[in-house]
Amino acid sequence: MTRGAAEVLASLVHPRVVVVGDLILDRYISGLVERISPEAPIQVLSVERDEKRLGGAGSVAGALAVLKARTRLVGVVGRDDSGAEVARQAKATGIDLVAVETPERPTSLKTRHLARSHSIPQQVLRVDREVTTPVAGALEASVLAALDAALADADVALLSDYQKGLLTPKVLAHVVAWGRKTGRPVVVDPKGDDFERYRGATGIKPNRAQAAAIVGFPIRTPDDAARAADELLARFGFAFALVTLDRDGMVVRERGSATTHAFRTEPREVFDVTGAGDMVLAVLGIALGSGATPPEAAALANVAAGLEVEKVGAVPIAREEIAARLSEHVPAPGTKVVDRPKVAALARRLREAGRRIVFTNGCFDVLHAGHVRYLGFARSQGDVLIVGLNADESVTRLKGEGRPVNPAGDRAEVLSGLAAVDHVVVFHEDDPYTLITEVRPDVLVKGEDWKDKGVVGADVVTSYGGSVVLAPLLPGRSTTAILRRGRG
């Protein structure tokens, strides 16, 4: 019987995972754009941060190290500052780096310039410094020798192909032959339109576009992906094929099995798909190395990938974070209601992803045009609107007997139907002060009628640099007035 993701996570050990692939140093230069250059019609980036991270196969190895696999990384670096930085970061991350150093080619360096004018930085330019010709001659021989030593005690090998020249036919054949001889899994994250070069590997992990290019038909649905996976198995001799489908999750097919394993994504906000593919490969590696089947490994990888896309950039995901996600209450598809104990973690993830959080609260008993306009205004103040909703007993204390007219569950569902509302959380206190301390919003919004009353939680929000905004109200609209007219 196939185990679920939580069982697979609990069964993980610390396997030796060898990652073979192109070593890349990713550099992120980010800052603020507020003007256009007088020299040319281009943006002026005022630099706030200059950060370097392991990229390419190093990204997979970094994810594995955070997942507590014993990680070894094999590749080629130049005799340059970028190569030294790759070595430094690998050591700091706990990766056993087996890097063949050469003066013949530079370490691949990708420099991304990211600009923000509000909150989430957007990439405006990428500059690549690299040589992509295949390694050959003495350099290739050195790589093969390094592989013999690196694979000697490995439980699983991952081939991370970025087409920068490391994974030549000889290198690929060498790793595949090791897998066949030892019976250990060899899994490929492919690149390009020639999957023949990966023949004989245990498994392959193409995305939707890559698989479609190979099989020659569009992949629009999980059923299409299953058909494509079957063709890959038949043509290239893989034991399993996992096709990732971005917003539609992923599909796994195994040779000789009639079962299709399809994993859907949860309805989360997607901030950045960077690193999701590397995260999937890393989880496949540690799970297969711990004895999981390909479908079991994919179930866990799907959860980790969902966490990855909620972050900006390639950010490794720890076992504890996956466990926390698996322990969350999973709401019905499309719902926006968040359990009160989960709201602080939700807000933290939003902040980590660079989202500007707006908070407002109210009873919202009988929703009317004034409410809709008010919530639309609140949402315009940032990226995500979290609405605190008074519980029934709280509304009764505030509004008197006979209120609320609609129970909290109904009120939350109606609010969830508004495009302006991203999340709803029910609170039982008379005021939202404690909830505000948990959410820590960037912007606190209340109606302009609160101008002289003192906005609850304003002191909290302003203490860390947040702002309080008073929203204009639509004259003559109130729940009390509507109910009075109804009784009349």
N, C-alpha and C positions, 0 to 999 in steps of 0.2 A: 504494500500500500504506500502511495506517495505521501510523504510528510508535508505538513504546512511550513510556512516560512519561520514561524516561531520555534518549531521543533528543530528545524535545520540550524537556526541561529544558536540554539542551546547546545547542539552537538558539535559545533566548530571546535577544532583543536588548533594546533599551531604548526601546520604543515610547512615544509620547505617548498616555496614557490619560486621558480626561476622565470624571470621576465626577460625576453630577448627582443630587442628592437631598437628603433632609432632614438638616440638621446638628443633631447632638445631642451634648451633653456628658454623659458618664457619670461619676458620682461614686460611689466605693466607700468606705464607712465600715465598717471591720472591727475586730473585737476579740474579747474573751473574755467568755463568759457563765458566771457561777459562782453567781448568786443571783437570787431573785425580788424585785421591788420591794415594799417595805412599803406603798406608796401604792396599788397596783393589782396584780392578778394577771398581771403582765407581766415579761418578762426584763429584766435590767439589763445593758446592753452597755457594757463597759469598753473604750473606744476605744484601739486600738493603731496603726491606720493610717488615713489619710484621703487617698485617691488620686483623681485625675481623669484621664480618658482620652477620646479622640475616639470618639464613638459614631455610630450611624446610618450615613449615607453616609461620614462621616469614618473609620469603622472600615475600610471598603473601601479608601479612599484610603491609610490608614496601612499596610494590608497590601501594597498596590501599591508604595508607596515602599520598604518593606523588601525587596520583590522586585526592586528597582532599575528599576522603570518610571519614566518621567518623568510625574509625576502632577499633574493639575490637578483641583481640587475646586470645584464650583459649588453655592451654596446661599444661604440667608438666615439672618442672625443678628440678635439684638436689640442695642440699645445698652446693654449691661449687662456685668457682670463675667464671666458665662459666655461671652458672645460674644468678649470679649477673651482668655479662656483658650483658646477654640477657635482663635483666630488665633495665639496663642503656640505652642500645641502643633503646629499645622500647619507653622509655620515651623521649629520644632525638628526635625520629622520629615522635612523636605524636600519638603513639599507646596506647590504653587502654589495658594494659596487665592483664589478669586474669590467673595467673600462680599458680598451686597447687605445693607447694614446698614439697619435700620429701628427707629424708636421705637414702632411700632404693635404689636409682639408681642415677647415675651421669647425669648431663645435657649432651645430645649428642653433641660431639665435633668432627668436621671433620677438620683435618689439611692438607692442600694441599701445597706441595712444588712445586714452579714454577721456572723454569730456563730459562734464555734467553742467547743466544750467539750472537744474532744480534738485533732483535727488539721485536717480539711478544713472550712473555713468554709461555713456554709449560709445562704442568703438568708432573712431573717426579715421584711423590710419593704422595699417600694419606694415612694418618694415622687416623683411627677412634677409638674414645673412647666412648662407648655407651653400654647400655643394651636394648635389643629389645623384651624382654618378655612382654606379655600384662599386663597392669595395672590391679590390682584385689583387692578384699577386700575393706578395708577402703580407700585406695587410689582411687579406681574406684568410690566409693561412693562420695568422695570429688569432683571428676571431674564432676559427674552428678549434684551435688548441685551447683557447679560453673556455669554449663551450664544453669540451671534454671534462675539464676540471669542475666547471660550475654545475653540470648536470649529474655529477657522480652520486650525490646523495639527495637528489630532488624527488619530490612527490608529484609534481605537476609542472609543466612548462607552458608559458603563455607567449605567443608570438604577436607583438604589437607593431603592425606595419604602417608606417607613415610615409613610405616610399622615398626615404632619404638615402637609400643605397645600402643599408646594412643587410637586409634580408635577401641575399642573392639566392639563386637556385641551390648552390652548394650548402649555404647556411641553412636554408629551409629543409633540405633533404637530410642534413645532419641531425637536426632536432627531431624530425619525423622518424628517422631510423632509430634514434634513442627511445622514442615512445613505443615503437613496435617491439623493440628488443626487451624493454623493461615492463611493458604493459601499463605504463603510466600515461595519464592523459596529456595530450598536446592540443591546445585550443588557440585558434587564430582569430584575431581582429583584423579583417582584410582591408586592402586598399586597391583601387584600380579595377579593371575589368578582366583580369586573367586569374581565375581561381584554379586553373590547372596547376599553377605553381605550388598550391597548398595541398595537392592530392596526398591522401594518406593520413592527414592529421585527424585527430579524434573528433574534434568539433570545430565549427566555424560560426562566427557571430557577425553577419552582415547587417547593415541597416536596410530600411525599406528601399531606398534608391539604389544601393549597391546590389541587392538581390534582384531587383527588377531589371537592372542593366544586364545581369548574367542570364536570367531565364527568358528575357525578351517579352515580358508582358507586365502591365501595370499592377501594382500591389496596393489595392485600395482598402481591403478588408482582411481580418484575420484568416478567413478562408483562403483568400488569395495568397497570403503569407505561408499557410500550410502547404499549399500546392507548390509554391516556389521552393520551400524547404525540402519537399520530397524530390524535386528535380535536382537540387544540389546534392542530396544524398546519393541519388542514382548515378549522377554524372561524375562525381569526384571521390566517391568512396568514403565520405565522412560517416562517423557513427551517429552524430547528431548535428542538427543545424538549428540555431536560434536566430530568428529574424526580429530585430527590434523595430517597433512601429511608432516611435515618438509618442504622440498623444494617445495612441490606441494600445499601448503596452508592448507585449512581445509574445511570440509564438515559438514553441519548441516541437520539433519532430525528431524521433529516433528511428534509425534503420531497423526494419523488422517489426515495428510496432504500428498498430492501427490507430493509436490514441494521439490526438492533438492536444497539447497542453497550451492553453491560451491564458495570458495574465493581463488583466485590464489595469490601467492606471486609475488611481483615485482622482476625483475632481479637485485638484489642488491648483493653486496659482503657479504658473511657470514663469520664473524670472530669467533663467539662463540655462540653456542646454549644454553649455561648455562642460566637458568632463563627464557627462552622463555615460557615454560609451565606455570610457576608461573605467568608470566605477562598476559597470556591469561586468566587464572582463575580470576585474579584480575579485569581485564576489564569486564569479564562476570559479576562479582559481582556488580561492581558499575553501569554498564549499566542496568542490570536487576532490581537492586534496585532503579533505576531512571525511571523505567517504560518501558524500551525497550523490544522488543520481542527477543527470542533467536537468530534468524537470524540477527537482527539488532545489537545485542550485539557482535555476532561473526564477523560481518563486521568491527567493530571498533577494536576488539581484534586482528584481522589479521594485521591491520596496526601497532598496538603497538608491536606485535611480530616481525614484520619486522624491526622495530627500535631496538628492544632488541638484535637481533642476530648480529647487526652491532657493538656491544660493547663487550669488554672483561669482562667476569664475569656477575653476576646478577646485573644489574644497573637499578633502577626504572626509568620509563619514565613519564614525566610530561604531563599534558594536553596541555601545550603550544607547546611542541615538537611534539605531535601528530598533533596538528593544523598546525604547520609549514610543516610537511610532506604532509598533505592533501592539502595544498595550493600550493605545488610544481607542476610545469608542469610535467606531466607524459609522458615520451618519448615513442615512439613506442618500442615494445619488441626487446631487443637485442642492441638498440642504446647506444652509449657511449657519445653522445654529451650532454654537460651540459650548461644550460643557464647561461650567465655571472653573473646575480645577485645571482645565487645559488652556485657559486663555493666556496665562503668563508665558507658557511655552510657545504658543502661537505668536504672541507679540515679539518674543525674542527672535524667533525665526524670521519674522518680517523685518526686524531691525537689522539682523545679520545680512539680509538680502538687500539692504539699502532702501527699504520702503519707508515712505513718510506716512506715519499712522495718525489718523484722525479719530477722535472719540467723541461721541455724544450719548445722551441718555434721555429716557422719558418713559411714560406709561403707554403712549401710543394705543389708547384703548379703542377708539373708533377712528380709523385712519381717514384723513380728509386732505383736501388740496394743500392746506397750509403745511401739513406734515411732509407731503411729497416734495414741496418746494424747499422746505427747510433741510430735508435730508440730501436733496440734490446740491444745495449750497454747501453743506458740510463736506460732502464727497469731493467737491471742487477744491478743497483746501489741502489735499494731499493725494496719496496713492491708494490708500486702503481705509475704508470707513468701518469702524467697529461700533455697534450700537448696543449700549447697556439698556436692558429692558426690565422695568420693575416687575417683580413677581406679584401674584394675585393679592397675597396678604399685605404686601407693601402698598399696593394701589388702594386697598380698602382703608388703610391707616391714613393715607394722604388725601384721598378723595371722598371718603365716607361710605356708609352702607349703600349697597346697590352697585358699587363699582368694584372691580371692572365689569363692564358689560360682556366683554370677551375674555376668556381665560388666556393665560400666558402662552400656552401652546399654539392657540389660534393666532394670537397677536404676533408671535415670533414667525409663524409661517407666512403671514401677510407681509411682514417686513422683509422676509427672505425673498419675496417675489419682486422686490424693487431693485432695479439695476444699480441704483446708487449705493445700496447696502451690500457690503462684502461679508460681514460676520455679525451675528446677533448672540449676545450672552445674557441670560436671565440672572438677576441678582436679587437677594431677599432683604437687604438692608433698606432703610428709608432713603438714604442718599448713596451716591456712587463713589464716595471718597475712597473706600478700600479697593474697589475695583479699579479706580484710576491709578492707585499706587501699583497695582499688579500689571496693568497694561502699559503704563508710562508712555502715553501718546505724545507725539510731536506737537499736535494741535488739539486743543479742547474747545469744542463748539457748544454754545448755548444760545438761546433766543435773546434778542435785544431787550426783552422785558426783564432780563436778569441784570441789567446794567447797574442798578442801584441796590440789588439784593446781595451781591457777592456770590460769585460762581463757585460752587463746591468743587474743590480739587484744584482751583487756580494756583494756590500756593505750591502744590506739588509739581505741577507742570512747569511753572516759571522757575522753580528752584534748579532745574537741570537745563534751562535754556529753551524750553518749549514755549508755545504761545497760546493765548486764549483769544478766541474770535467770537464776536457776537453776531448772530445771523439775523437778517431782516425778517420780519414776520408778515404774513399775508393778513391784512386787516379783516376783522369780522369772522375769522375762522377759529373755532375752538370746539373741543369735544363737549364741554359743558353746555355751550350754546346750542349745539346740534341736538343734544339730548333734551334740553329744555323745550326746543321747538317741537320735538317728537312727542313730548308729553302734552303739549298744548293742543 
